[in-house]
């Protein structure tokens, strides 16, 4: 077992992990931050996306020890300081960008990374960025609308697929 320490959602945390412990398992099992989901264990679905030092990563593809000393943000860290939903979370709610909710944390985290890189993406750019996130319920249309709305753009002109 190895001691690992990092900052998660603004708080210093530590725990003992085996070398093979994935970051997603450390977050969910050790820290009890269960908003980060495990969907495929093969890094294909995007349900486990978190931010590691400001970059969107799939937490099922990184060992916890690789995050030693890093800043990690999970879906639990996305809300505003007063506990209200972030702009992105509110847009997902307002534009029905979720259905069962399983993929939603990863989608929100990916959307936040996209908007940090590109504050006013086009519809095509949003769709391309979400390529690594799978949603089995919504068909992506409302997810794309939510992300565009979070960027301050008019979503009335988006055509249904």
C-alpha positions in Angstrom: 0.0 0.0 0.0 1.2 3.5 -0.9 0.0 6.8 0.7 -1.3 9.2 -1.9 -2.3 12.8 -1.4 -4.0 15.3 -3.6 -6.5 18.2 -3.5 -10.0 17.1 -4.4 -12.6 19.8 -4.9 -10.5 22.3 -3.0 -9.8 20.0 0.0 -6.5 18.2 0.8 -7.2 14.5 0.9 -5.0 11.4 1.4 -5.4 7.7 1.6 -3.6 4.4 1.2 -3.9 2.7 -2.2 -2.5 -0.3 -4.0 -0.5 0.6 -7.0 -3.3 -0.7 -9.3 -6.0 1.4 -7.7 -7.6 3.6 -10.3 -8.4 7.2 -9.6 -12.1 6.5 -10.1 -12.0 3.8 -7.4 -10.1 6.1 -5.0 -12.7 8.9 -5.5 -15.7 6.6 -5.1 -14.4 4.0 -2.6 -12.0 5.9 -0.4 -13.4 9.4 -0.6 -17.0 8.4 -1.1 -17.5 10.9 -4.0 -19.9 8.7 -5.9 -20.9 11.3 -8.5 -18.0 10.1 -10.8 -19.5 7.0 -12.4 -17.9 3.8 -13.6 -19.6 2.9 -16.9 -17.3 0.7 -18.9 -13.9 0.2 -17.3 -12.4 0.6 -20.7 -12.2 4.4 -21.0 -14.7 4.5 -23.8 -17.9 5.9 -22.2 -16.8 9.1 -20.4 -19.0 8.6 -17.3 -15.9 8.9 -15.1 -14.6 12.2 -16.5 -13.0 14.5 -13.9 -10.6 17.4 -14.1 -7.0 16.7 -13.2 -4.9 19.8 -12.9 -7.5 21.6 -15.1 -7.7 19.0 -17.9 -10.6 16.6 -18.5 -9.4 13.0 -18.0 -11.1 9.7 -17.7 -10.6 8.6 -14.1 -10.8 4.9 -15.0 -7.7 5.3 -17.1 -5.4 6.8 -14.5 -4.0 5.3 -11.4 -4.6 7.1 -8.1 -0.8 7.4 -7.5 -0.5 9.3 -10.8 -2.7 12.0 -9.3 -0.3 12.5 -6.3 0.0 16.2 -5.6 -2.5 17.1 -8.2 -5.7 19.2 -8.1 -8.8 17.0 -8.9 -12.3 18.4 -9.5 -15.2 16.0 -9.6 -18.9 16.7 -10.3 -19.4 17.3 -6.6 -17.0 20.3 -6.9 -18.9 21.9 -9.8 -21.6 23.6 -7.8 -21.3 27.3 -6.9 -19.9 28.1 -3.4 -23.5 28.7 -2.1 -24.5 25.2 -3.2 -26.5 26.3 -6.2 -26.0 24.7 -9.6 -23.2 26.0 -11.8 -24.2 27.6 -15.1 -23.5 24.3 -16.9 -25.4 22.2 -14.5 -28.4 24.6 -14.6 -28.3 24.6 -18.4 -28.4 20.8 -18.4 -31.5 21.0 -16.2 -33.2 23.8 -18.1 -32.6 22.2 -21.5 -33.3 18.6 -20.5 -29.8 17.6 -21.2 -30.2 14.5 -19.0 -32.5 11.6 -18.8 -31.4 8.7 -16.6 -28.5 10.8 -15.3 -25.8 8.2 -15.5 -23.6 9.9 -18.1 -24.5 13.4 -16.8 -21.5 13.9 -14.4 -19.1 13.0 -17.2 -20.9 15.2 -19.7 -20.9 18.2 -17.4 -17.2 17.7 -16.6 -16.4 17.5 -20.4 -18.6 20.5 -21.1 -16.8 22.5 -18.5 -13.4 21.6 -20.0 -14.7 22.4 -23.5 -16.0 25.8 -22.4 -12.8 26.6 -20.6 -10.9 25.9 -23.9 -13.5 27.4 -26.2 -16.0 29.7 -24.5 -18.3 29.9 -27.6 -18.1 26.6 -29.5 -20.2 25.9 -32.5 -22.7 23.0 -32.5 -20.2 20.9 -34.5 -17.4 21.6 -32.1 -19.6 20.6 -29.1 -20.5 17.3 -30.9 -16.9 16.6 -31.8 -15.7 17.3 -28.2 -18.2 14.9 -26.8 -17.1 12.0 -29.0 -15.6 10.3 -25.9 -18.8 10.5 -23.9 -21.6 8.0 -24.5 -25.2 8.7 -23.6 -27.6 5.8 -24.2 -30.8 7.8 -23.4 -30.9 11.3 -24.8 -29.6 11.2 -28.4 -27.3 14.2 -27.5 -29.5 16.9 -29.0 -30.5 18.4 -25.6 -27.0 17.9 -24.2 -25.6 20.0 -27.1 -28.3 22.6 -26.5 -27.4 22.7 -22.9 -23.7 23.3 -23.5 -24.4 26.0 -26.1 -26.8 27.7 -23.7 -24.2 27.5 -20.9 -21.9 29.3 -23.3 -24.5 32.1 -23.6 -25.5 31.3 -27.1 -29.1 31.2 -28.5 -30.1 27.6 -28.8 -33.4 28.2 -30.7 -31.7 27.7 -34.1 -30.4 24.2 -33.4 -32.0 21.7 -35.6 -33.3 18.4 -34.2 -31.4 15.3 -35.4 
